[in-house]
Amino acid sequence: MEAEARIADRSVNLQPGVYLYVGSAGGPGGLASRIKRHLSRGKKPRWHIDWLTNKGDTTAVLACIHDEPREAESCLAWCLALRGLPFIPRFGSSDDRSGAPSHLYGPLDAREASLEAALCMEKCCREGRLLAASLAGTGEPG
């Protein structure tokens, strides 16, 4: 099943599969608050990822612990892009000063998503943690 996501003034239809989203958790409530929001349904869309998490199933949240969160965010986005993963252009990257082409990568199968996330987290994070058991996806490809 496809899911529609809004990016600024346009809509994109996302194919079934697993998606890797790169974001940071600044602001009130920090990481816990941001993860709670991403796992909830029916929220008023504020960020690009809200359009996807309102429609798809969020099945895992991975946290990259880093002294410079924006640096880690850019590193992860570029790592996934340079590994040649498919991506949705400009999704969630409007405030990325590094020029990363996107912050949403996929569709992938679950095994590939897990491997790519682990490789890039190893490269970009001081520490990585699985915080919620459940990869953002619109359904597993057939």
C-alpha positions as CSV (number, residue, x, y, z in Angstrom):
1,M,0.0,0.0,0.0
2,E,1.3,3.5,-0.9
3,A,1.5,6.3,1.6
4,E,1.3,10.0,0.7
5,A,3.8,12.4,2.2
6,R,3.9,16.2,1.8
7,I,7.1,18.1,1.2
8,A,6.6,21.8,1.3
9,D,4.3,22.5,-1.7
10,R,4.2,19.0,-3.1
11,S,3.0,15.5,-2.4
12,V,5.0,12.3,-2.9
13,N,3.6,8.7,-3.0
14,L,5.9,6.4,-1.1
15,Q,6.1,2.8,-2.3
16,P,5.8,-0.1,0.2
17,G,9.0,-0.9,2.1
18,V,11.2,0.2,4.9
19,Y,12.4,3.8,5.1
20,L,15.3,5.3,7.1
21,Y,14.7,8.8,8.3
22,V,17.5,11.0,9.7
23,G,16.5,13.7,12.1
24,S,17.6,15.5,15.3
25,A,15.9,16.0,18.6
26,G,16.5,19.5,19.7
27,G,13.9,21.6,21.5
28,P,11.7,21.1,24.5
29,G,11.6,17.5,25.8
30,G,14.6,16.4,23.7
31,L,15.0,12.9,22.4
32,A,12.2,11.3,24.5
33,S,9.6,13.8,23.4
34,R,10.6,13.5,19.7
35,I,10.5,9.7,19.7
36,K,7.1,9.8,21.5
37,R,5.8,12.1,18.7
38,H,7.2,9.9,15.9
39,L,5.5,6.8,17.4
40,S,2.1,8.5,17.8
41,R,-0.6,8.6,15.2
42,G,-3.1,11.4,14.4
43,K,-0.8,14.2,15.2
44,K,-1.0,17.6,13.4
45,P,1.8,17.5,10.8
46,R,4.6,19.8,11.8
47,W,7.6,18.2,10.2
48,H,8.0,16.3,6.9
49,I,8.3,13.0,8.8
50,D,4.9,13.5,10.4
51,W,3.1,12.9,7.1
52,L,4.7,9.4,7.0
53,T,4.5,8.4,10.6
54,N,0.8,9.3,10.6
55,K,0.2,6.8,7.8
56,G,2.9,4.1,8.0
57,D,4.0,1.9,10.8
58,T,7.0,3.0,12.8
59,T,8.7,-0.2,13.9
60,A,12.1,0.9,15.2
61,V,13.7,4.1,16.5
62,L,17.5,4.2,16.5
63,A,19.3,7.0,18.4
64,C,22.7,8.2,17.4
65,I,24.4,9.7,20.4
66,H,26.8,12.5,19.5
67,D,28.3,15.6,21.1
68,E,27.3,17.6,18.0
69,P,23.8,16.4,17.0
70,R,23.6,18.5,13.7
71,E,27.0,17.1,12.7
72,A,25.8,13.5,13.2
73,E,22.5,14.2,11.4
74,S,24.4,15.5,8.3
75,C,26.9,12.7,8.5
76,L,24.1,10.0,8.6
77,A,22.2,11.7,5.7
78,W,25.4,11.9,3.6
79,C,26.5,8.3,4.5
80,L,23.2,6.9,3.3
81,A,23.2,9.0,0.1
82,L,26.8,8.0,-0.7
83,R,26.0,4.4,-0.2
84,G,23.7,4.7,-3.1
85,L,20.4,4.2,-1.3
86,P,17.2,5.4,-3.0
87,F,15.9,8.6,-1.5
88,I,13.0,11.1,-1.6
89,P,14.6,14.3,-2.8
90,R,14.6,17.2,-0.2
91,F,12.5,15.2,2.3
92,G,13.3,16.6,5.8
93,S,16.5,18.3,4.7
94,S,15.5,21.9,4.3
95,D,17.5,23.0,7.3
96,D,20.5,20.8,6.6
97,R,23.3,23.2,5.9
98,S,25.6,20.4,4.6
99,G,23.5,20.1,1.4
100,A,22.4,16.5,1.9
101,P,19.9,15.5,-0.8
102,S,17.4,14.0,1.6
103,H,16.8,12.8,5.1
104,L,14.4,9.9,4.0
105,Y,16.0,6.9,2.3
106,G,14.0,3.9,0.8
107,P,12.1,1.9,0.0
108,L,14.4,-0.9,1.2
109,D,13.8,-4.4,2.5
110,A,14.1,-4.8,6.3
111,R,17.5,-6.6,6.1
112,E,19.1,-4.0,3.9
113,A,17.7,-1.1,6.0
114,S,19.1,-2.7,9.2
115,L,22.5,-3.2,7.6
116,E,22.7,0.3,6.1
117,A,21.6,1.9,9.3
118,A,24.2,0.0,11.3
119,L,27.0,0.8,8.9
120,C,26.2,4.5,8.9
121,M,25.6,4.7,12.7
122,E,29.0,3.1,13.3
123,K,30.6,5.7,11.1
124,C,28.8,8.8,12.4
125,C,27.8,8.2,16.0
126,R,29.8,8.1,19.3
127,E,27.1,5.6,20.5
128,G,24.1,4.1,18.9
129,R,21.0,2.7,20.7
130,L,17.8,0.9,19.7
131,L,15.2,2.9,21.6
132,A,11.9,1.4,20.5
133,A,11.2,-2.0,19.1
134,S,9.4,-1.3,16.0
135,L,11.8,0.8,11.0
136,A,9.5,3.4,9.5
137,G,7.7,1.6,6.7
138,T,4.7,1.6,4.6
139,G,4.5,-2.2,4.5
140,E,7.0,-4.8,3.5
141,P,7.6,-5.1,-0.3
142,G,6.3,-8.3,-1.8
